[in-house]
């Protein structure tokens, strides 16, 4: 975050910022894979997850109506 606060976009791209982005992408892949395995392995978790996603979509839709 210090790169963001102290540098322009061009300057940050010359330093370690691109590598940090790559690391974040790779890390998110592992997290998504683990989540996928949990949801496929435990139907009760998938059910709860489905309700969570539904609630988020309803909230998002409702929010957009009033903005």
MITORNU-719592 format. One line per 5 residues: number of its first residue (from 1); their letters; for each residue x negated, y negated, z negated of N, C-alpha, C, O, CB. Coordinates in nm, 2 decimals. Each point is the difference from the previous one (the first is absolute). Glycine has a CB too. Example, Ala and Ser with C-alpha at 12.3 -4.5 7.8 and 13.67 -1.06 7.14 Angstrom:
residues 2
1) as) -1.32 0.57 -0.78 0.09 -0.12 0.00 -0.09 -0.12 0.00 -0.10 0.00 -0.07 0.29 0.12 -0.05 ~ -0.15 -0.23 0.19 -0.09 -0.11 0.00 0.08 -0.11 -0.08 -0.05 -0.11 -0.01 -0.07 0.17 0.23
//
This chain:
residues 67
1) xxxxx) -0.08 0.12 0.00 0.08 -0.12 0.00 -0.09 -0.13 0.00 0.05 -0.10 0.05 0.13 0.23 -0.17 ~ -0.30 -0.12 0.07 -0.08 -0.11 0.00 -0.04 -0.05 0.14 -0.01 -0.11 0.03 -0.08 0.18 -0.25 ~ 0.08 0.03 0.31 -0.02 -0.03 0.14 0.11 -0.08 0.06 -0.02 -0.10 0.08 -0.12 0.30 -0.05 ~ 0.26 -0.17 -0.07 0.12 -0.07 0.05 0.00 -0.15 -0.05 0.03 -0.09 0.08 0.10 0.31 -0.07 ~ -0.16 -0.23 -0.13 0.00 -0.14 -0.07 -0.11 -0.09 0.05 0.02 -0.12 0.01 0.09 0.23 -0.21
6) xxxxx) -0.22 -0.05 0.23 -0.12 -0.08 0.03 -0.04 -0.02 0.15 -0.08 -0.08 0.03 0.00 0.15 -0.25 ~ 0.14 0.01 0.31 -0.04 0.00 0.14 0.12 -0.01 0.09 0.11 0.02 -0.03 -0.30 0.12 -0.04 ~ 0.15 -0.18 0.19 0.10 0.00 0.11 0.02 0.14 0.04 -0.08 0.09 -0.03 0.02 -0.32 0.11 ~ 0.16 0.26 0.00 0.03 0.13 0.06 -0.13 0.05 0.07 -0.04 0.12 -0.02 0.29 -0.17 0.04 ~ -0.31 -0.03 0.07 -0.11 0.04 0.07 -0.12 0.04 -0.08 -0.07 0.10 0.02 0.15 -0.25 0.16
11) xxxxx) -0.10 0.07 -0.29 -0.11 0.03 -0.09 0.02 0.13 -0.08 -0.09 0.08 -0.01 0.05 -0.32 -0.01 ~ 0.17 0.26 -0.02 0.03 0.13 -0.07 -0.02 0.12 0.08 -0.04 0.10 -0.04 0.20 -0.23 -0.10 ~ -0.13 0.12 0.27 -0.01 0.11 0.09 -0.15 0.04 0.03 -0.03 0.11 0.04 0.25 -0.18 0.06 ~ -0.31 -0.02 -0.13 -0.14 0.03 0.01 -0.06 0.07 -0.12 -0.11 0.06 0.01 0.09 -0.26 0.14 ~ 0.09 0.20 -0.26 -0.05 0.06 -0.12 0.07 0.14 -0.02 0.02 0.07 0.10 -0.05 -0.30 -0.20
16) xxxxx) 0.06 0.27 -0.02 0.05 0.14 -0.03 0.15 0.01 0.01 0.06 0.11 -0.02 -0.25 -0.09 -0.13 ~ 0.26 -0.13 0.19 0.15 0.00 0.01 0.05 0.11 0.09 0.09 0.08 -0.03 -0.09 -0.32 -0.02 ~ -0.06 0.25 0.18 0.05 0.11 0.09 -0.01 0.14 -0.06 0.08 0.08 0.02 -0.14 -0.23 0.17 ~ -0.05 0.17 -0.26 -0.02 0.13 -0.07 0.10 0.03 -0.11 0.05 0.11 -0.01 -0.30 -0.12 0.07 ~ 0.28 -0.10 -0.13 0.10 0.01 -0.11 0.14 0.04 0.06 0.08 0.07 -0.06 -0.21 -0.24 -0.08
21) xxxxx) 0.16 0.11 0.26 0.12 0.03 0.07 0.00 0.15 0.04 0.10 0.07 -0.02 -0.08 -0.31 0.10 ~ -0.13 0.28 -0.02 -0.01 0.15 0.04 0.02 0.09 -0.12 0.07 0.10 0.00 -0.22 -0.17 0.18 ~ 0.09 0.03 -0.29 0.01 0.08 -0.13 0.14 0.01 -0.05 0.05 0.10 -0.04 -0.28 -0.16 -0.02 ~ 0.30 -0.06 0.07 0.14 0.00 -0.04 0.09 0.08 0.09 0.09 0.07 -0.05 -0.13 -0.30 -0.04 ~ 0.02 0.23 0.22 0.08 0.08 0.09 -0.03 0.15 -0.03 0.10 0.08 -0.01 -0.11 -0.26 0.19
26) xxxxx) -0.11 0.22 -0.20 -0.03 0.14 -0.03 0.06 0.04 -0.13 0.05 0.11 -0.01 -0.26 -0.12 0.15 ~ 0.20 -0.08 -0.24 0.06 0.03 -0.13 0.15 0.02 0.00 0.05 0.08 -0.06 -0.24 -0.20 -0.04 ~ 0.25 0.04 0.18 0.15 0.00 0.01 0.04 0.13 0.07 0.10 0.06 -0.03 -0.09 -0.31 0.04 ~ -0.09 0.30 0.09 0.03 0.13 0.06 0.00 0.11 -0.10 0.09 0.08 0.00 -0.20 -0.16 0.21 ~ 0.02 0.08 -0.30 -0.01 0.11 -0.10 0.12 -0.01 -0.09 0.06 0.10 -0.04 -0.31 -0.10 0.05
31) xxxxx) 0.29 -0.12 -0.05 0.11 -0.02 -0.09 0.13 0.04 0.07 0.08 0.06 -0.06 -0.20 -0.25 -0.05 ~ 0.13 0.16 0.24 0.13 0.04 0.07 0.00 0.15 0.02 0.11 0.06 -0.01 -0.11 -0.28 0.13 ~ -0.11 0.28 -0.10 -0.01 0.15 0.02 0.05 0.06 -0.14 0.07 0.10 0.01 -0.26 -0.12 0.17 ~ 0.14 -0.03 -0.29 0.03 0.06 -0.13 0.15 -0.02 -0.02 0.07 0.09 -0.05 -0.30 -0.14 -0.04 ~ 0.28 -0.07 0.12 0.14 -0.02 -0.02 0.09 0.09 0.08 0.10 0.06 -0.04 -0.15 -0.30 -0.01
36) xxxxx) 0.01 0.26 0.18 0.07 0.09 0.09 0.00 0.14 -0.06 0.11 0.07 0.00 -0.18 -0.21 0.20 ~ -0.04 0.19 -0.25 -0.01 0.13 -0.05 0.09 0.02 -0.13 0.07 0.10 -0.01 -0.30 -0.08 0.10 ~ 0.24 -0.12 -0.17 0.08 0.00 -0.12 0.15 0.00 0.04 0.08 0.08 -0.06 -0.25 -0.20 -0.07 ~ 0.21 0.04 0.23 0.14 -0.01 0.04 0.04 0.13 0.07 0.12 0.04 -0.02 -0.14 -0.29 0.04 ~ -0.07 0.31 0.06 0.04 0.12 0.07 0.00 0.12 -0.09 0.07 0.10 0.02 -0.17 -0.19 0.18
41) xxxxx) 0.02 0.09 -0.31 -0.01 0.11 -0.09 0.11 0.00 -0.11 0.03 0.11 -0.05 -0.28 -0.11 0.09 ~ 0.30 -0.12 -0.07 0.10 -0.01 -0.11 0.13 -0.07 0.05 0.00 -0.12 0.01 -0.19 0.12 -0.18 ~ 0.29 0.08 0.21 0.12 -0.06 0.06 0.06 -0.10 -0.10 0.06 -0.10 0.05 -0.02 0.30 0.08 ~ -0.05 -0.18 -0.26 0.06 -0.10 -0.09 -0.07 -0.13 0.01 0.07 -0.11 -0.02 -0.01 0.30 -0.14 ~ -0.19 -0.19 0.18 -0.07 -0.13 0.01 0.04 -0.07 0.13 0.01 -0.12 0.01 -0.21 0.22 -0.14
46) xxxxx) 0.21 -0.02 0.24 0.05 -0.05 0.13 0.13 -0.06 -0.01 0.03 -0.11 0.06 -0.16 0.28 0.06 ~ 0.22 -0.11 -0.20 0.14 -0.06 -0.02 -0.01 -0.13 -0.07 0.06 -0.10 0.04 0.03 0.33 -0.06 ~ -0.17 -0.24 -0.09 -0.02 -0.13 -0.07 -0.06 -0.10 0.09 0.04 -0.12 0.00 -0.06 0.24 -0.22 ~ -0.08 -0.08 0.30 -0.07 -0.09 0.09 0.10 -0.06 0.11 0.00 -0.11 0.03 -0.21 0.24 -0.07 ~ 0.30 -0.04 0.09 0.10 -0.04 0.09 0.09 -0.11 -0.06 0.03 -0.09 0.07 -0.04 0.32 0.03
51) xxxxx) 0.05 -0.21 -0.22 0.09 -0.10 -0.06 -0.08 -0.13 -0.02 0.06 -0.11 0.02 0.07 0.29 -0.14 ~ -0.26 -0.17 0.08 -0.08 -0.12 -0.01 -0.01 -0.08 0.13 0.02 -0.12 0.00 -0.15 0.23 -0.18 ~ 0.11 -0.04 0.29 -0.01 -0.06 0.13 0.13 -0.06 0.04 0.00 -0.12 0.05 -0.18 0.28 0.02 ~ 0.29 -0.09 -0.09 0.13 -0.05 0.03 0.03 -0.13 -0.08 0.04 -0.10 0.06 0.04 0.33 -0.02 ~ -0.11 -0.23 -0.17 0.02 -0.12 -0.08 -0.09 -0.12 0.05 0.05 -0.11 0.00 0.00 0.25 -0.20
56) xxxxx) -0.17 -0.11 0.24 -0.09 -0.11 0.05 0.06 -0.06 0.13 0.00 -0.12 0.02 -0.20 0.23 -0.13 ~ 0.25 -0.02 0.20 0.06 -0.05 0.12 0.12 -0.08 -0.02 0.02 -0.10 0.07 -0.11 0.30 0.04 ~ 0.18 -0.16 -0.20 0.12 -0.07 -0.03 -0.04 -0.14 -0.06 0.06 -0.10 0.04 0.07 0.32 -0.08 ~ -0.23 -0.22 -0.05 -0.04 -0.13 -0.06 -0.06 -0.09 0.11 0.04 -0.12 0.01 -0.09 0.24 -0.22 ~ -0.03 -0.07 0.30 -0.06 -0.07 0.11 0.11 -0.06 0.09 0.00 -0.12 0.04 -0.21 0.26 -0.05
61) xxxxx) 0.31 -0.06 0.05 0.11 -0.04 0.08 0.08 -0.11 -0.07 0.03 -0.10 0.07 -0.02 0.33 0.04 ~ 0.02 -0.21 -0.23 0.08 -0.10 -0.08 -0.08 -0.13 -0.01 0.06 -0.11 0.02 0.05 0.30 -0.15 ~ -0.24 -0.18 0.11 -0.08 -0.12 -0.02 0.00 -0.08 0.14 0.02 -0.12 -0.01 -0.16 0.24 -0.16 ~ 0.13 -0.05 0.28 0.00 -0.06 0.13 0.13 -0.07 0.03 0.00 -0.10 0.07 -0.17 0.27 0.01 ~ 0.28 -0.13 -0.13 0.13 -0.06 0.02 0.00 -0.14 -0.06 0.07 -0.08 0.05 0.04 0.31 -0.04
66) xx) -0.18 -0.24 -0.12 0.01 -0.13 -0.08 -0.12 -0.09 0.02 0.00 -0.11 -0.06 0.13 0.23 -0.10 ~ -0.22 -0.09 0.25 -0.11 -0.09 0.02 0.02 -0.08 0.13 -0.08 -0.09 0.03 -0.07 0.25 -0.13
//
